Amino acid sequence: MPNFPTMDGTFAIVTNGRILANNTDEGPAETSGGSRLEWKINQRTKRAPTALIKLGS
């Protein structure tokens, strides 16, 4: 059996698109580069990070 590393960290997306839906705990945070979504990920995480972002016009 392969020895896989243990997941423990964060996954983030920064976008200038319009965030329509997401499953973060805090929701989007405004930054100088656009809106940032961040998820804390570890071995107990049950749901994958999910976001619906409208790009373009």
C-alpha positions as semicolon CSV with decimal commas, in nm:
position;residue;x (nm);y (nm);z (nm)
1;M;0,000;0,000;0,000
2;P;0,144;0,344;-0,093
3;N;0,223;0,590;0,184
4;F;0,010;0,900;0,105
5;P;0,074;1,231;0,285
6;T;-0,186;1,352;0,535
7;M;-0,395;1,647;0,415
8;D;-0,378;1,946;0,647
9;G;-0,383;2,303;0,518
10;T;-0,584;2,551;0,316
11;F;-0,717;2,576;-0,039
12;A;-0,786;2,926;-0,173
13;I;-0,923;3,092;-0,487
14;V;-0,883;3,462;-0,572
15;T;-1,104;3,589;-0,854
16;N;-1,233;3,909;-1,008
17;G;-1,541;3,716;-1,125
18;R;-1,879;3,734;-0,953
19;I;-1,913;3,466;-0,683
20;L;-2,262;3,320;-0,712
21;A;-2,234;3,038;-0,457
22;N;-1,973;2,874;-0,234
23;N;-1,947;2,643;0,063
24;T;-1,689;2,831;0,269
25;D;-1,754;2,898;0,636
26;E;-1,688;3,274;0,615
27;G;-1,786;3,357;0,256
28;P;-1,573;3,574;0,025
29;A;-1,325;3,828;0,158
30;E;-1,237;4,135;-0,049
31;T;-0,867;4,172;-0,134
32;S;-0,668;4,399;-0,365
33;G;-0,668;4,118;-0,626
34;G;-1,043;4,050;-0,608
35;S;-1,257;3,825;-0,393
36;R;-1,088;3,543;-0,201
37;L;-1,248;3,217;-0,095
38;E;-1,062;2,994;0,151
39;W;-1,130;2,646;0,283
40;K;-0,951;2,466;0,565
41;I;-0,878;2,110;0,453
42;N;-0,773;1,814;0,667
43;Q;-0,827;1,439;0,687
44;R;-1,171;1,490;0,848
45;T;-1,302;1,718;0,569
46;K;-1,627;1,568;0,441
47;R;-1,718;1,807;0,155
48;A;-1,496;1,916;-0,133
49;P;-1,440;2,291;-0,177
50;T;-1,714;2,420;-0,409
51;A;-1,770;2,757;-0,576
52;L;-1,979;2,885;-0,865
53;I;-1,813;3,189;-1,023
54;K;-1,944;3,390;-1,318
55;L;-1,660;3,497;-1,548
56;G;-1,692;3,758;-1,822
57;S;-1,999;3,964;-1,906
